[in-house]
């Protein structure tokens, strides 16, 4: 375990809904008196779950672990698509609910190495322009597809209008974009209504500190070691 301030280390935080990942970093900076803090894998404000924070010299190791597989618990709603691909956006289209078999076929098509177009509301850039800025101004950018890896979908519940699934995927995968594409491939429309990250590489949300507890009594940092084979 590391010292609290002025040192390198790692902290697992269970991010609540309604905050950006940067907001969580700001809370950690105040709690530990450390300015140099980064995080691995941004979570959207409405999402919850595991956020891995790196402190001080440990931020240099981010490239070794940021692309580790991540696991999410996701809920999808069928019948409508939104401009953000999630529940926070405005409805852009509606469609009949899909048949169960077509949803399962779409899941199969969205497993493995796939080409994924990032959401219009994302941090992707084209010619120096950020996608979400352009989308907010009513002129969304044309984003190039990116190759991502979706290792597996574990369907927890599939109803007429909703799907609950645990998704294991590589770094850079947008679960919101999976929702959009799942709807289209199943002959319907869909968006993401809930998202919780439960794992990131070897780290589990069960070992993460709630944000309120971080404010009251910051725990010691973990030491981070990278072994290169």
C-alpha positions as CSV (number, residue, x, y, z in Angstrom):
1,X,0.0,0.0,0.0
2,X,1.2,3.5,-0.7
3,X,1.1,6.8,1.2
4,X,-1.8,9.1,0.7
5,X,-0.3,12.2,-0.9
6,X,2.6,13.0,-3.2
7,X,3.3,9.4,-4.2
8,X,2.4,7.1,-7.0
9,X,-0.3,4.5,-6.7
10,X,-3.7,3.2,-7.8
11,X,-7.2,3.7,-6.5
12,X,-10.4,1.9,-7.5
13,X,-13.5,4.1,-7.2
14,X,-17.2,3.1,-7.7
15,X,-18.5,6.1,-9.7
16,X,-22.1,7.2,-9.0
17,X,-24.5,8.3,-11.7
18,X,-24.7,12.0,-12.4
19,X,-20.9,12.8,-12.4
20,X,-18.3,12.9,-15.1
21,X,-15.1,10.9,-14.8
22,X,-13.3,14.2,-14.4
23,X,-15.5,15.1,-11.5
24,X,-14.3,12.0,-9.7
25,X,-10.7,12.9,-10.4
26,X,-11.3,16.3,-8.9
27,X,-12.7,14.7,-5.7
28,X,-9.6,12.5,-5.5
29,X,-7.3,15.5,-6.0
30,X,-8.9,17.2,-3.0
31,X,-8.9,14.1,-0.9
32,X,-5.2,13.2,-1.4
33,X,-3.7,16.6,-2.2
34,X,-2.2,15.2,-5.4
35,X,-2.6,17.1,-8.7
36,X,-1.2,14.4,-11.0
37,X,-4.1,11.9,-11.3
38,X,-5.5,10.2,-14.4
39,X,-8.2,7.6,-15.1
40,X,-8.4,4.6,-17.3
41,X,-11.5,4.4,-19.5
42,X,-14.0,7.3,-19.3
43,X,-17.5,6.5,-18.0
44,X,-20.4,8.6,-19.2
45,X,-22.1,10.7,-16.5
46,X,-25.2,8.5,-16.4
47,X,-23.1,5.3,-16.1
48,X,-21.8,3.9,-12.8
49,X,-19.2,1.5,-11.6
50,X,-15.4,1.0,-11.7
51,X,-13.1,3.9,-12.4
52,X,-9.4,3.2,-12.1
53,X,-7.4,6.2,-11.0
54,X,-3.6,6.4,-11.3
55,X,-1.6,8.8,-9.1
56,X,1.7,10.5,-9.6
57,X,4.4,8.5,-11.3
58,X,1.9,5.6,-11.9
59,X,0.2,7.7,-14.6
60,X,3.1,6.8,-16.9
61,X,1.9,3.1,-16.8
62,X,-1.5,3.9,-18.2
63,X,-0.6,2.7,-21.7
64,X,0.2,-0.7,-20.4
65,X,-3.2,-1.3,-18.8
66,X,-5.8,1.0,-20.4
67,X,-6.6,-1.5,-23.2
68,X,-7.2,-4.4,-20.9
69,X,-10.6,-6.1,-21.3
70,X,-13.5,-4.5,-19.5
71,X,-16.8,-5.9,-18.3
72,X,-20.2,-4.0,-18.2
73,X,-23.7,-4.7,-17.1
74,X,-25.9,-3.0,-19.7
75,X,-29.6,-2.6,-20.2
76,X,-31.0,-1.8,-23.7
77,X,-34.4,-0.6,-24.7
78,X,-35.9,-1.5,-28.0
79,X,-38.3,0.6,-30.1
80,X,-36.5,3.9,-30.3
81,X,-33.1,5.4,-31.1
82,X,-31.7,8.6,-29.7
83,X,-29.1,11.1,-30.8
84,X,-26.7,10.2,-28.0
85,X,-27.5,6.4,-28.3
86,X,-28.5,6.4,-24.7
87,X,-31.3,7.4,-22.4
88,X,-30.0,11.0,-22.0
89,X,-30.7,11.9,-25.6
90,X,-33.6,13.0,-27.7
91,X,-35.5,10.4,-29.7
92,X,-34.5,10.5,-33.4
93,X,-36.5,7.4,-34.7
94,X,-38.9,4.7,-33.6
95,X,-39.5,1.2,-34.9
96,X,-41.5,-1.9,-34.1
97,X,-40.1,-4.2,-31.4
98,X,-37.8,-6.9,-32.7
99,X,-38.3,-10.6,-32.7
100,X,-36.3,-12.5,-30.1
101,X,-34.5,-14.6,-32.8
102,X,-33.3,-11.4,-34.6
103,X,-31.9,-10.0,-31.4
104,X,-29.9,-13.1,-30.8
105,X,-28.7,-13.0,-34.4
106,X,-27.7,-9.4,-34.0
107,X,-25.7,-10.2,-30.8
108,X,-23.8,-12.8,-32.8
109,X,-23.0,-10.3,-35.5
110,X,-21.7,-7.9,-32.8
111,X,-19.3,-10.4,-31.2
112,X,-15.7,-10.8,-32.0
113,X,-13.6,-8.2,-33.9
114,X,-16.1,-5.7,-35.4
115,X,-16.1,-2.3,-37.2
116,X,-17.8,0.2,-34.9
117,X,-18.8,3.8,-35.8
118,X,-18.3,5.9,-32.6
119,X,-21.4,7.7,-31.3
120,X,-22.0,11.2,-32.6
121,X,-21.7,12.5,-29.0
122,X,-18.2,11.2,-28.3
123,X,-14.8,12.6,-27.7
124,X,-13.6,11.5,-31.2
125,X,-12.0,14.2,-33.3
126,X,-12.1,15.0,-37.0
127,X,-9.6,17.7,-38.2
128,X,-9.2,18.8,-34.6
129,X,-12.9,19.2,-34.0
130,X,-14.5,17.2,-31.2
131,X,-17.5,15.2,-32.2
132,X,-19.8,16.1,-29.3
133,X,-19.2,19.8,-29.8
134,X,-20.2,19.5,-33.4
135,X,-23.3,17.4,-32.5
136,X,-24.4,19.9,-29.9
137,X,-24.3,22.6,-32.6
138,X,-26.5,20.5,-34.9
139,X,-23.7,19.6,-37.3
140,X,-22.6,16.1,-36.3
141,X,-19.3,14.9,-37.8
142,X,-18.9,11.9,-40.1
143,X,-16.9,9.5,-38.0
144,X,-14.8,6.7,-39.4
145,X,-15.4,3.2,-38.2
146,X,-12.9,1.8,-35.6
147,X,-12.0,-1.9,-35.1
148,X,-12.9,-3.0,-31.6
149,X,-13.2,-6.4,-29.9
150,X,-16.4,-7.6,-28.2
151,X,-15.4,-10.9,-26.5
152,X,-18.8,-12.0,-25.4
153,X,-22.4,-11.2,-24.5
154,X,-24.0,-13.0,-21.5
155,X,-27.7,-12.4,-21.8
156,X,-29.2,-12.1,-18.4
157,X,-32.8,-11.3,-19.5
158,X,-34.4,-10.7,-22.9
159,X,-38.0,-9.4,-22.9
160,X,-40.1,-7.9,-25.7
161,X,-38.8,-4.4,-25.2
162,X,-35.6,-4.7,-23.1
163,X,-32.4,-6.7,-22.9
164,X,-30.1,-7.1,-19.9
165,X,-26.6,-8.3,-20.7
166,X,-23.1,-8.6,-19.4
167,X,-20.7,-7.5,-22.0
168,X,-16.9,-8.2,-22.0
169,X,-15.0,-6.1,-24.5
170,X,-11.7,-4.6,-25.4
171,X,-10.7,-1.0,-24.7
172,X,-12.2,1.7,-26.9
173,X,-15.6,-0.1,-27.3
174,X,-18.6,2.1,-27.0
175,X,-21.5,0.2,-25.4
176,X,-23.8,3.0,-26.6
177,X,-22.8,2.2,-30.2
178,X,-23.5,-1.5,-29.5
179,X,-27.0,-0.4,-28.5
180,X,-27.5,1.6,-31.7
181,X,-26.2,-1.2,-33.9
182,X,-28.1,-3.9,-32.0
183,X,-31.4,-2.2,-32.7
184,X,-30.6,-1.7,-36.4
185,X,-29.3,-5.2,-37.0
186,X,-32.4,-6.7,-35.3
187,X,-34.7,-4.8,-37.6
188,X,-35.8,-2.3,-34.9
189,X,-34.2,0.5,-33.0
190,X,-32.5,0.6,-29.6
191,X,-30.7,2.7,-27.1
192,X,-28.8,2.2,-23.8
193,X,-30.7,2.9,-20.6
194,X,-28.3,1.7,-17.9
195,X,-24.6,0.9,-17.8
196,X,-22.4,-0.3,-15.0
197,X,-18.7,-1.2,-15.4
198,X,-17.9,-4.1,-13.1
199,X,-14.3,-5.1,-14.2
200,X,-11.3,-3.5,-15.9
201,X,-8.5,-6.0,-16.5
202,X,-7.7,-7.6,-13.1
203,X,-9.6,-5.0,-11.2
204,X,-13.2,-5.5,-9.8
205,X,-15.8,-3.0,-8.7
206,X,-16.3,-5.1,-5.6
207,X,-12.9,-3.8,-4.4
208,X,-13.7,-0.2,-5.2
209,X,-14.4,2.6,-2.7
210,X,-17.7,4.5,-2.9
211,X,-17.2,8.2,-3.7
212,X,-18.8,9.3,-0.5
213,X,-16.4,7.2,1.5
214,X,-13.5,8.7,-0.4
215,X,-14.5,12.2,0.6
216,X,-14.8,11.2,4.3
217,X,-11.8,8.8,4.7
218,X,-9.5,8.3,1.7
219,X,-7.9,4.8,1.9
220,X,-4.2,4.2,1.2
221,X,-3.3,3.8,-2.4
222,X,-2.4,0.5,-4.0
223,X,1.0,0.0,-5.4
224,X,1.0,-0.7,-9.1
225,X,3.5,-3.0,-10.7
226,X,3.6,-3.9,-14.3
227,X,5.4,-7.1,-15.3
228,X,6.4,-7.3,-19.0
229,X,6.8,-10.8,-20.3
